[in-house]
Amino acid sequence: MKKIYLLFIALTSTIAANAQLSFGHMQNQIPRDQRAINVFDVKKDTAAYKGISVDLGGAFALQFQALNSFNDQRNLTGANAEYRLNNLTNDFNLPNANMTIGAQLADGVRVNLDIYLASRHHHETWVQGGYLQIDKLDFIKKGLLEDVMKYTTIKIGQMENNYGDAHFRRSNNAYTITNPFIGNNIMDAFTTEMGAEIYYNRSGFVSMIGVTNSKLNQNVQEVIPGTATELAPDQNTTISPTILAKLGWDKQIDSDLRIRLTGSYYHTANSSGNLYSSDRAGSRFYSVMTHAGTIGYPSSNILDSESNKDTGRFNPGFGNWATSYMINPFIKYKGFEFFGTLEFASGGDYKGTDDTRNVNQYVGDIVYRFGNHENLYVGAKYNLVDGKLRNSDADAVQVNRFEAAAGWFMTKNILAKLSYVQQNYKNYQQFGNVGGVSMPNDFYGGKFEGLMFEATISF
């Protein structure tokens, strides 16, 4: 945090020393307030370049959680009794905070840095990612490829990779103002990897092609078999690029009706990360379906909300390669919105294993916005995930969630939400094999439900 303050002081000192440097005159930037709702693509505008400019923004979120967890292991006795689920109190979660620092460096060229000041998984300040966005090539030569760049945007850096449309409607740590609900999707596709994306959007046509190095944590260390750098048997020694693509159509038919439909593609042949576990900020549903940590029991089930950040989520855990497709229909008619997600993921378990297993996700939400400038809304969302946890499993498991929410934009920068959520776990076995030992499964007949309140500020 001290470093952030020093950076801010340095920026303001530079402003005092250089009258040409200013705040807020940014080009082609998606707003961070209510105006960002249902903006799924990079923003092209006609803002004039006024010299080097600095952008400073933030987001804050606070939740009051009144959830409790249940399963069918209530009758465990003896040594197994310690695996009963914890009772959760009704109280506030750790407040979240984000910071965004950006700069307009040239006409059509800007840089963006996203920072987590406080998050569930890391209490200390750390960087989510940063990227360079290029909308004009005038810095090379005035008017270079002007007709092409009118519709084209290039992004380069370690950034939130653009797989699907659902990540534009999710909560990113403290930045929750575009999410009408509290929770993200159960199988939450979000990652930040080093790469580049090229967008071409014209007359309703939406397209993107991208490539990343498939690494969430960057390093250049060579993996040498038989040495201390050798990875565990279920990890890869060779990392392949990830290919991303999106194609779609988005049209404002008239003043009342907008229709959008996109299809997205994600593929990696060998990956060190996982698309569905890379959100390092953590899930919004704290400590659900957990018990006090026990030696030898999987860390994914322990109570600690920092080390176990993904409570309430489903991670298919593809250990070697993965291919995912996402289809997102969106319809807005006056105050009514429908947004859907059809996601079909497949992959393999371990290095050298080519067997494929499939996990599918189906999501639909309906929101009705009303009031002055649509500052009030009510909505409902249903989410279902179905698939095998391992290739060796005989049956698929299911996780489903229903969430109903209401929200009030006090201003375009301040939002309060109230939500009821219920999540159910189906077809999980009563006991699982952990290190050759049979242990009770927390998700056997599992469910959590209750109320959550969230207040968020974003600017």
C-alpha positions in Angstrom: 0.0 0.0 0.0 2.9 2.4 0.8 4.1 2.0 -2.8 0.8 3.0 -4.1 0.7 6.2 -2.1 4.3 7.0 -3.2 3.2 6.5 -6.8 0.2 8.7 -6.4 2.4 11.5 -4.8 4.8 11.1 -7.7 2.0 11.5 -10.3 0.6 14.6 -8.6 4.0 16.1 -8.3 4.5 15.6 -12.0 1.2 17.4 -12.7 2.4 20.4 -10.7 5.6 20.5 -12.6 4.1 19.9 -16.0 1.0 22.0 -16.9 0.3 19.8 -20.0 -0.4 16.7 -17.9 -4.0 16.4 -16.7 -6.5 14.0 -15.2 -9.4 12.2 -16.8 -9.1 12.9 -20.6 -9.0 9.3 -21.7 -9.9 7.8 -25.0 -11.7 4.6 -25.8 -12.3 3.5 -22.2 -15.3 1.6 -20.7 -16.7 3.6 -17.8 -16.4 2.1 -14.3 -19.8 3.2 -13.1 -23.4 2.3 -14.1 -22.8 3.2 -17.7 -20.6 0.1 -18.0 -23.6 -2.2 -17.6 -24.1 -4.4 -20.8 -20.9 -3.0 -22.4 -19.3 -6.2 -23.7 -16.7 -4.9 -26.1 -13.8 -2.5 -26.2 -15.1 1.0 -26.4 -14.5 3.3 -29.5 -15.3 6.9 -29.1 -14.5 10.3 -30.7 -12.7 11.9 -27.7 -10.0 14.2 -28.8 -6.4 13.7 -27.7 -5.4 16.5 -25.3 -1.9 15.4 -24.4 -0.7 13.0 -21.8 -3.4 12.4 -19.2 -3.6 10.3 -16.1 -6.6 8.2 -15.0 -7.1 7.1 -11.4 -10.1 5.0 -10.3 -11.2 2.7 -7.5 -13.8 0.3 -6.4 -14.9 -0.8 -2.9 -17.3 -3.6 -1.9 -18.6 -4.8 1.4 -20.9 -7.8 2.1 -23.0 -8.9 5.0 -23.4 -12.6 4.8 -26.2 -14.7 6.4 -25.6 -18.1 4.8 -25.4 -21.6 6.3 -24.3 -25.0 4.9 -25.9 -28.4 5.2 -25.2 -31.9 4.1 -26.2 -35.5 4.8 -23.2 -36.3 7.0 -25.0 -35.2 10.1 -24.9 -38.7 11.6 -21.2 -39.2 11.5 -19.8 -40.6 14.7 -16.5 -41.4 16.3 -13.4 -40.2 14.5 -15.5 -39.1 11.5 -17.5 -36.6 13.6 -14.9 -34.0 13.1 -15.8 -33.7 9.4 -19.3 -32.2 10.2 -19.8 -28.8 8.5 -19.0 -25.6 10.4 -21.8 -23.4 11.5 -21.4 -20.0 10.0 -22.3 -16.7 11.8 -24.2 -13.8 10.3 -21.6 -11.1 9.9 -19.5 -8.9 7.6 -16.9 -10.3 5.2 -13.5 -8.7 4.7 -14.1 -5.5 2.6 -12.6 -5.5 -0.9 -10.9 -2.7 -2.7 -9.5 -2.3 -6.2 -7.5 0.5 -7.8 -7.0 1.4 -11.5 -4.2 3.5 -12.7 -4.0 4.5 -16.4 -2.5 7.0 -18.7 -3.2 8.3 -22.2 0.3 8.1 -23.7 -0.5 9.2 -27.3 -3.4 9.7 -29.6 -5.2 6.3 -29.6 -2.7 4.7 -27.2 -3.3 4.2 -23.5 -2.0 1.9 -20.7 -4.0 0.4 -17.8 -2.9 -1.1 -14.5 -5.4 -3.0 -12.3 -4.6 -3.5 -8.6 -6.2 -5.4 -5.8 -5.8 -3.4 -2.6 -7.6 -5.9 -0.4 -9.1 -9.2 -1.5 -10.3 -12.5 0.1 -7.3 -14.4 -1.1 -4.6 -11.8 -0.4 -5.0 -9.2 2.3 -2.0 -7.3 1.0 -1.8 -5.1 -2.1 -0.9 -6.9 -5.3 -1.3 -6.4 -9.1 -4.0 -8.2 -11.1 -2.6 -7.2 -14.4 -1.9 -4.4 -16.9 -2.1 -3.9 -20.6 -1.4 -1.5 -23.5 -4.4 -0.6 -25.7 -3.8 0.7 -29.2 -6.7 2.2 -31.2 -4.6 4.2 -33.7 -1.2 3.8 -35.3 -0.5 7.5 -35.6 2.4 7.2 -33.2 4.2 5.3 -36.1 3.0 7.5 -38.9 0.1 9.9 -39.1 -2.9 8.2 -40.7 -1.3 4.7 -40.9 -4.0 2.1 -41.7 -6.6 4.7 -40.6 -9.5 3.0 -42.4 -8.6 -0.3 -40.6 -7.9 1.1 -37.2 -11.3 2.9 -37.2 -12.8 -0.5 -36.3 -9.7 -2.3 -34.8 -8.3 -2.4 -31.3 -5.1 -4.2 -30.2 -4.5 -5.1 -26.5 -1.1 -6.4 -25.2 -0.1 -7.4 -21.7 -1.1 -9.5 -18.7 -4.8 -8.8 -18.6 -8.3 -10.2 -18.1 -8.5 -12.4 -21.2 -11.7 -12.1 -23.3 -13.2 -15.5 -23.2 -17.0 -15.3 -23.5 -19.3 -12.5 -22.5 -20.1 -13.7 -19.0 -16.9 -12.1 -17.5 -18.3 -8.6 -18.3 -21.3 -9.4 -16.1 -19.3 -10.8 -13.1 -17.8 -9.4 -9.9 -14.1 -8.8 -10.0 -13.1 -8.5 -6.4 -14.4 -5.0 -5.4 -15.6 -4.1 -8.9 -19.1 -5.5 -8.7 -21.2 -2.7 -10.2 -21.9 -4.5 -13.5 -23.1 -7.7 -11.8 -26.8 -7.5 -10.8 -26.3 -10.5 -8.5 -23.9 -11.3 -5.7 -22.3 -14.5 -7.0 -20.5 -15.3 -10.3 -21.2 -18.4 -12.3 -20.6 -21.7 -10.5 -18.0 -22.7 -13.1 -16.4 -19.2 -13.2 -14.3 -18.6 -16.4 -11.8 -15.9 -15.6 -8.0 -15.7 -16.1 -5.2 -13.2 -16.5 -2.4 -14.4 -18.8 0.3 -12.8 -20.8 -0.8 -12.3 -24.4 -2.4 -10.2 -27.1 -5.9 -9.7 -28.4 -7.0 -8.1 -31.7 -10.6 -6.8 -32.0 -12.5 -5.9 -35.2 -16.0 -4.5 -34.5 -18.0 -3.0 -37.3 -21.7 -2.4 -38.0 -22.9 -4.9 -35.4 -20.3 -7.5 -36.3 -18.2 -8.5 -33.3 -14.9 -10.4 -33.5 -11.7 -11.1 -31.5 -8.7 -13.3 -31.9 -6.1 -13.7 -29.2 -3.2 -15.8 -27.9 -1.6 -16.1 -24.5 1.3 -18.0 -23.0 -1.1 -20.1 -20.8 0.6 -19.0 -17.6 -1.1 -17.3 -14.7 2.3 -16.8 -12.9 5.1 -15.7 -15.2 8.5 -17.3 -15.0 11.3 -18.5 -17.2 12.4 -21.5 -15.2 13.2 -24.6 -17.2 11.7 -27.8 -16.0 14.3 -30.6 -15.9 13.2 -34.1 -15.2 14.9 -35.7 -12.2 15.8 -32.4 -10.5 14.2 -30.2 -7.9 12.5 -28.3 -10.7 10.5 -31.3 -11.9 6.8 -30.9 -11.5 4.4 -33.3 -9.9 3.1 -36.1 -12.1 -0.2 -34.4 -12.7 1.4 -31.2 -14.0 3.0 -30.4 -17.4 6.6 -29.9 -18.3 5.7 -28.3 -21.6 3.4 -25.3 -21.8 1.6 -24.5 -25.1 0.0 -21.2 -26.1 -3.7 -20.7 -25.5 -5.9 -19.7 -28.4 -8.9 -17.4 -27.8 -11.5 -16.4 -30.3 -14.9 -14.6 -30.3 -17.5 -14.1 -33.1 -20.9 -12.5 -32.8 -23.5 -9.9 -33.7 -24.8 -7.0 -31.6 -27.4 -4.7 -32.9 -29.6 -1.9 -31.4 -32.7 -2.8 -33.5 -34.6 0.3 -32.4 -34.8 2.5 -29.3 -36.4 -0.2 -27.2 -34.8 -3.5 -28.5 -31.2 -4.7 -28.5 -30.1 -8.2 -29.5 -26.6 -9.7 -29.1 -25.4 -13.2 -29.8 -21.7 -14.3 -29.5 -19.8 -17.6 -29.6 -16.4 -17.9 -27.9 -13.5 -20.4 -28.1 -10.7 -21.3 -25.7 -8.1 -24.0 -26.2 -4.8 -25.0 -24.6 -2.9 -28.1 -25.4 -0.6 -27.9 -22.3 -1.3 -25.5 -19.5 0.2 -24.6 -16.2 -3.0 -22.9 -15.1 -6.7 -23.4 -15.2 -9.4 -21.2 -16.7 -11.8 -22.1 -13.9 -9.5 -21.5 -10.9 -7.5 -18.5 -11.9 -9.5 -15.8 -10.2 -7.1 -15.3 -7.3 -9.4 -12.7 -5.6 -11.8 -15.5 -4.5 -15.5 -16.4 -4.4 -18.1 -14.1 -2.9 -19.7 -16.9 -0.8 -17.2 -17.1 2.1 -16.5 -20.5 3.9 -19.6 -22.3 2.8 -19.5 -26.2 2.7 -16.4 -26.3 4.9 -15.3 -27.8 8.2 -12.3 -27.2 10.6 -9.1 -28.2 8.9 -7.9 -31.8 9.6 -4.5 -33.2 8.9 -4.6 -35.2 5.6 -7.9 -33.7 4.5 -8.0 -31.7 1.2 -7.3 -28.0 1.7 -10.3 -27.3 -0.6 -12.6 -28.1 2.2 -11.1 -26.3 5.2 -12.7 -23.3 6.8 -10.0 -20.7 6.3 -11.5 -18.1 3.8 -8.1 -16.9 2.6 -6.4 -20.2 1.7 -9.7 -21.7 0.5 -10.8 -19.0 -1.8 -13.1 -20.9 -4.1 -16.0 -22.0 -1.8 -19.2 -22.3 -3.7 -17.5 -22.7 -7.1 -17.0 -25.8 -9.3 -13.6 -26.4 -10.8 -13.5 -29.2 -13.4 -9.7 -29.5 -12.7 -8.5 -30.3 -16.2 -4.9 -31.2 -15.5 -3.3 -31.3 -19.0 -5.4 -29.8 -21.8 -8.7 -28.1 -22.2 -11.1 -26.8 -24.8 -14.1 -24.7 -23.9 -16.9 -23.2 -26.0 -19.3 -20.5 -24.7 -22.4 -19.1 -26.3 -24.0 -16.0 -24.9 -27.4 -14.6 -26.0 -28.4 -11.2 -24.7 -31.7 -9.4 -25.3 -32.8 -6.1 -23.8 -36.3 -4.8 -24.4 -37.0 -1.6 -22.6 -36.3 -2.4 -19.0 -36.2 -6.2 -19.4 -32.9 -8.1 -19.9 -32.1 -11.7 -20.6 -28.6 -13.0 -20.5 -27.6 -16.6 -21.0 -24.6 -18.8 -21.0 -24.2 -22.2 -22.6 -20.7 -23.5 -21.9 -19.2 -26.8 -23.0 -15.8 -27.7 -21.6 -13.7 -30.8 -22.2 -10.2 -31.8 -21.1 -7.9 -34.4 -19.7 -6.8 -35.2 -16.2 -3.0 -35.8 -16.3 0.0 -35.5 -18.4 0.1 -38.3 -21.0 -3.6 -39.1 -20.5 -5.7 -38.5 -23.6 -9.0 -39.6 -22.2 -11.6 -36.8 -22.4 -14.3 -35.9 -20.0 -16.9 -33.2 -20.5 -18.4 -30.6 -18.1 -21.3 -28.5 -19.2 -22.8 -25.3 -17.7 -26.1 -23.7 -18.3 -27.0 -20.2 -17.0 -29.9 -17.9 -17.5 -30.8 -14.6 -15.8 -33.7 -12.2 -16.2 -33.4 -8.7 -14.9 -36.0 -5.9 -14.9 -34.6 -2.4 -14.5 -37.0 0.5 -13.7 -37.1 3.9 -12.0 -35.2 7.1 -12.8 -32.5 6.2 -15.3 -33.2 2.5 -14.5 -31.7 3.0 -11.0 -33.8 0.1 -9.5 -33.9 -3.5 -10.5 -35.1 -7.0 -9.6 -33.7 -10.2 -11.1 -33.5 -14.0 -10.9 -30.7 -16.3 -12.0 -30.5 -20.1 -12.4 -27.2 -21.9 -12.9 -26.5 -25.6 -13.5 -23.2 -27.4 -13.9 -23.0 -31.1 -14.8 -20.0 -33.3 -15.4 -17.4 -35.8 -14.1 -14.8 -34.8 -11.5 -12.4 -37.4 -12.8 -12.2 -39.7 -15.8 -12.4 -42.7 -13.5 -15.8 -41.6 -12.0 -18.8 -43.7 -13.0 -21.3 -40.9 -12.7 -21.4 -37.2 -13.3 -22.1 -34.8 -10.4 -24.4 -31.8 -10.5 -24.3 -28.4 -8.8 -27.2 -26.0 -9.2 -27.9 -22.5 -7.9 -30.9 -20.2 -7.7 -30.3 -16.6 -6.9 -32.9 -13.8 -6.6 -31.7 -10.2 -6.2 -32.8 -6.6 -5.9 -30.7 -3.5 -6.4 -30.7 0.3 -6.0 -28.3 2.7 -7.7 -28.2 5.5 -5.2 -26.0 7.3 -7.8 -24.4 6.0 -10.9 -21.3 5.2 -8.7 -23.1 3.6 -5.7 -25.0 0.4 -5.7 -26.7 -1.6 -2.9 -27.9 -5.2 -3.6 -29.9 -7.7 -1.5 -29.8 -11.4 -2.6 -31.3 -14.7 -1.7 -29.2 -17.7 -2.8 -29.6 -21.5 -2.6 -27.0 -23.9 -4.0 -27.4 -27.7 -4.1 -24.9 -30.5 -4.7 -26.2 -33.7 -6.4 -24.7 -37.2 -6.9 -21.6 -36.7 -4.8 -20.4 -39.9 -3.1 -20.7 -40.1 0.7 -17.0 -41.0 1.1 -14.0 -40.1 -1.1 -10.5 -41.5 -1.5 -7.9 -39.1 -0.2 -4.3 -40.4 -0.3 -5.6 -44.0 -0.1 -7.8 -43.3 2.9 -11.6 -43.2 2.7 -12.9 -39.9 4.2 -16.4 -38.3 4.3 -17.3 -36.0 1.4 -18.5 -32.5 2.4 -20.6 -32.2 -0.7 -22.6 -35.4 -0.1 -26.2 -34.2 0.0 -24.8 -30.7 0.3 -26.6 -27.4 0.2 -26.0 -23.8 1.3 -28.6 -21.0 1.4 -29.4 -17.7 2.9 -29.3 -13.9 2.4 -26.5 -11.6 1.3 -26.3 -7.8 1.2 -23.6 -6.0 -0.8 -22.8 -2.3 -1.1 -20.3 -1.2 -3.8 -18.8 2.0 -4.9 -17.0 2.4 -8.2 -15.4 5.4 -10.0 
